[in-house]
Amino acid sequence: MNYPAASYGVSKDNMFCHSVLDTESRKTGFPLPDRVEDKLRGNDRNEASFGEFNPTTHENLCNLRNLWIKKVYKMQKVKPDDRKYLLLAEKIEQIFREGFVLSDDITHYIDSTFSNPSINELEEIINDEHNCERDSLIELLFFPDESMQIKLEEFLESEDFKKEDEEKPLNYILNKKLKTEIHLPEGKGSLKFFVPELSAAQFVFRLNISKKLNKKLLKAIDKFVTEKCKISVKVRLRNTRSEFSENKIKFLCSFFEKIKVEENYFFNCLDFILDFFDRLKDDRNILQFLLDKKELYFQDLQKAVKFEELLNKNNIETLISRGVRIPHISKEDAMNKIVIIDTIILAVYGKQYYSQL
């Protein structure tokens, strides 16, 4: 098929392109970048960069718009029911094309497991199918982090995906040999290689595309959570392992409405309560279970303090010979958890339910 040229000064072609933009961008979800349109109309002469293009010339701008038009034609050939799967596949492909930046945790795992490997040594490990640690490493490299999920959340919320739908966008992705890039921190370089099929599959399945967020929770988030934090909150809810009961939903709605803390601490409290709910089977009295959890952390804190006192008077060998058990407890972590629980209880239930230890 011959695609229409997007040519500056050729009014017929420009009229066609603008017609496509007006009618198809709403259907396909592939709007042409505003800066490209402004440049083609002559409204913007500043330099800009769009992915692999450096559209400082009219020719490159036209090429970029032509790629967009090809994508529109591609979408027109897809069955209406399958369009959302192709759209999702396109968005996931874009994430792979942009590459993965290793987090501090993954970097620490690599350095501790593989003795601080150079970039060449890391590439050898990835390509060595006989290395027993290879699969675990690749699984970590292609784990979808929050920043990636944020790019997909609004689209997932707007569509209705079922559990059996997960394979459909995956099939679109596997039909292409996708290349990606792993960026090491601190300017240590990057690795380029084809995405393994298993890694692509694990990536898609971990997006939880079929998870439906409760309407009451969505309403509470949209009403009470700051604009900056809304999508991150929804991503965290999508990643929870279990469905929320009515009591848990009511609790979370109250939490979103009443918690008044700075952003980082807000997410500390939310992460704690979501992990707590994942483990909580009987939710008839959430307050009492929170108080019981606080009591356990306080007991851990007492054990850690008592052991420190013993260690100040005796060496570790003497304590072991006496049969003293060494508690693997972080005082700082236990104290932080106690403060988080207090913050949550005060916000959701008020001072009348606050219990000092």
N, C-alpha and C positions, 0 to 999 in steps of 0.2 A: 504494500500500500504506500502511496506517495502522501506524505504528510505535508500540510500547507506550510509554506515558509513564513517566518515572522520577520518581515523586512521593514526597516525604517524607511518611511517615505513611500511605501507601496500601500496605498490606502485600502485596496481590496483585501490584501492579506491581513493588514492590521485590524480591519473590521471583522474579519473571520475570527482572528485570534481573540479579540475582545468579546465576541459573541460566545466563544467556547469558555472563556474565563467566567462570564456572567452566568452561564447556564450550567456548566459542568462542575465548577469548583464546589458548589453547594451539594451536589450529588456525591461526588467522589471523595471529598475531604482532602483534596490536593490543591490548595490555593497557591497561585503563583506568588513568590515573594514580592512584597510591595515595592521594595527598592528596585527590583528588576523592571516592574511596570513603570515606575516613576522615571527610570532612566530611558526606557524605550519611548516614553511620551515626551522626553526632553525636559522633565521637571527636576532631574537630579543628575548632576554631572560629576559628583564626587566619586572617588574610587571606593570600591567595596569588594568583599570576597565572599563567594558562595560555594562552599564545599571545595570541589576540585577546580572550580573556575576562578579566574581572576578577571571579572568582567569590566575591564577598563576600556574595552573597545565595544563598538556596536555589534560586531560579529559574534563575540562571545555571549553577549546578552541574548541575541536572537537564538543562538544554539541552546542556551539554557531554557528559553521559553519553548523551543521546539521539543526538548526532552519532556517538558511538562505536558505538551499536547499529545505526545506519544503515550504517555501514561494515561491520559484521558481516553484515548482510543482503546488501550488495553482494558480499561475498566468497562468500557461499553460492551466488550465481548464477553464479559463475565456474567453469569446468571445472577439476577438480583439477590437470590438467597445466599450466593457465595461471595458477594461483594465485601461483606464485613470481614470474611476470613482473609481475603486478599489484602484488604486495608491493614489488618492487624499484621499480616506477614510482612508487608512493606515497612511498617513501623519497626518491627523487630529487626528486619534486615538493616535498617538505618542504624540501629544501636550497634549491630555487629560491625558495620562499616566504620563507625566512629571509634570503635576499639574499646578496650577495657583498661582502666587505670588501677593498678594494684593498690589495695588498701594497706594500712600499716599492719593489720592483723595477718593478712595473707603474706606480706613481705617478711614478717617475723617468722611465720611458719616455714617459708622457703629457706630463710637463712638458718634456722635452727635444725631443720630436717636435712638440708643438703649442704650444710657447712658454708654458708654465705657464697653461693656460686656466682661466677661471672655470667654475663649474658650468653656467652657461647656455651658454657656448661649447662645453663638452664635450657637452652635450645636442644642440647643433646639429650637431656633427661626427658623432655617432652616427646622427642622423636624415638626414644628407646622403649619399644613395646615390651621388653623383658624386665624393665625396672618396676619393682613391686609398688613403688611409691608414685608411679606415673599417673595412674587413674585418679588417685585422691587429689593430686596436684591439679590436673586438668579440670576436675569437678569444681575445685575452688576458683580457678581462673575464670570459669564461665558461670559463676553464680550471679544471678541478677540482683544487684544491690538496689538500695532505695532510689538513688538518682535515676536509674534506668526505669524503675517501675513508675516513678513520678511522670515520666514522659508518656506512659501508656494509660494512666489511671482514668483520666477524663473520658478517653475513648472506651475503655472497658465498662465504665459506669453507664455510658450512653447506649451500649449494645447488650443484647441478651445472649450470652454464650452458655451452652450446656457442657457438662463434663465430657461427653463424647465428641464435642466440637474441637477439642484440643489438637487432634491429629490433622485437622483440615489446614490451619495456617502452617503447621509443621510440614505438611506435604509440599506446600508452595515453596517453603524455604529449602527443603532437601532437594528439590528439583534444580536448584542452583548450587554451584560450588562456591559458597561464600568464603571470602577471605576476611580475616580480622587482624587486629594489631593489639598486642599486649604491651602497655606502657609501664615501664619500671619507674619507681619514684626517684627523686633526686638526680634526674638527668642521666640515669644509668643506661638509657637506650630503650629500644623496643624490639619486639619479635613479631614477624608477620608470618601467618600460616593459615591454611584452610581450616574452617571450623569442622571438627569431627561430628558425624551424624548424631552420635550418642550425646554429645555436649549440647547440640542444638535442641534435641528432644528434651533433655533435662531442663534446659533453660526455659522452654515453652511451658512445660508442666509446672515449673516452680512459679510461674506468673499467676497461677490461681485464677485464670480468666473466667471460670464458671462461678466463682464465689459471688453471691448476691449480698450486698451490704443492706442491712435492715433500714427501712424507710424512716423509722423514728430516729435512728442514729444519724442518718444522713441529714435529716432536718435539724437535729441538735448541733451537728458539726457546722452546717451552713449558717446557723443563727448565732452560735456562741464562739466558735473557734476563729482566730484571726485569719485573714485572707492568706497570709504567708504560710500558715501551718496546715491549712485545710487538706491539701492533697497528701501531705506526709502522713496525716492522721488516717486518711482513708487507705493508704497503702499499708499501714501497720494493721488496720482492721482486716484487710484482705489477706494478710499473711498469718492471721491467727489459725490455730489448728482445729478448733472446735466451733460449733455454732453457739450463739449466745441465747440463753434462756431469757424469759421475760424479766426476771429479777435482775439479771446482769445488764440487760438493755436499759432498764430503768435506772440502775446505778450509774452506767456510763453517761446517760443523758444528763443526770444530775451533776456528774463529774465535769462534763464539758461546760455546763452552765455556771458552776460555782467556783471552779478552780481559778485562782488569780495569782499566778506566779510567772516569772520570766520564762522565755521560750525554752531554753535548755532544760530547766528544771521541770517544766510542764511535760516534756517528752520523757524525762526520767520517771515521773509519776505514772504517765500513761504506759510506758513499757513495763513497769512493775505490775500494774493492775492487769494488763493483758496476759502477762506470764502467770500471774496469780490465778486468773480466771481459767486459763488453759489447764491448770492442775486441779481446780476446784470442781468437784462433782456435785456436792450437796450445797446449793446456794440459797437455802431457806433463810439463813442468817449470815449475810455477808459481813456485817459489822463484827460479829463475834469471831468469825474466822480471821478477820484482819487483826483483831486484838490478840488472838491466840498466836498468830504469826509473829506479831510484835514481841510477845512473851518469849518465843523461841529464839529470836535474834538477841533479846536481852540476856537470856541464859548463855548463849554462845559468847557474848561480850564478857560476861562474868568469868567464863572458863578461860578465855584468852588473857584476861587481866590476872587471874590467879596463877596461870602458868608463867607469865612474865615475872611475877613476884618470886616464884620458886626458882626460876632461871637466874635471877639476880643473886640468889644465895647459894646455888649449886650449879655445877657444870652439867652439860647435857648427858654425859655418860653416867653420872651418879643418878640422875633422875630416871634414866632408862633402866638401870640396875635395880631401882626400887619399884619398877613396874608402873611408873607414872606414864600415862598416855599423853602423847603430844597432840594437842588439838590443832587441826589444820583450819584455823579460823583467822579471818582478817578482821581486826578490830575496826578498822576504818569502814570496811564494807558493812559490817553489822550495824555500826552507828548510822551510816547513811540510810540503810534500809529502815531503821527505826524512825528516823526523821521523815522519810518518804511516807511511811504508813501514817504517822501523825498528821502530816500535811493533807493526805487524802481524807482521813477521817474528819478532820476539822472542816474541810471544804464541803464534803457530802452530807455529814450528819450534824455538824455544829458542835459547839463547845460542851453542850450538855452530855455528849457521848464520849468526850475526850477522857482517856484514862491514863494517868501517869503511873509509871512503874516504880 
